[in-house]
């Protein structure tokens, strides 16, 4: 896969499962997360892994090329490509290929429940799928988080995922559980 960088042609073919430890934060991390979510939204679980990865990286390069310039673009594309390679070639990719997709990037609007007496909660469910155990709300996480911080991140994200689970159960009348998919760690954490 090639794209024209300011300093010449870059080859972004990713081979093997590489580390995802490139240090990024703030707005750049948000750009990477959005680009990776977009690529996963369009990924075909029936594609062979190499084809799925190629299409995902093409989508990431296209998005980040118009959003960022120079070294920031290069760093973002490298980070996103490594996350996607780890996803496709790891345990998460294998799990993704086994579930039946019900919906992707599903807009969600729900009563506040335990969050307060008025208003609403709005969000987007990354992936609603069905596996052998039933419905599962899957939330992709692109954070670079180590062993010492993973439990705190799971606790932080669990509240959001619990709202999504309640909304799906209310809408479909079926028991639903949740999973946080940490792409950089190639790890699933069950919630609810």
Buried (B, 14 or more C-beta within 10 A) or exposed (E): BEBEBEEEEBEBEBEEBBEBEBEBEEEBBEBBBBBBBBBBBEBEBEBEBEEBBBBBBBBBBBBBBEEBEEEBBBBBBBBBBBBBBBBBBBBBBEBBBEBEBBBBBBEBEBBEEEEEEEEEBEBEBBBBBBBEEEBBBBBBBBBBBEEEEBEEBBEEBBEBBBBBBBBBBEEEEEEBBBBBBBBBBBBBBEBB
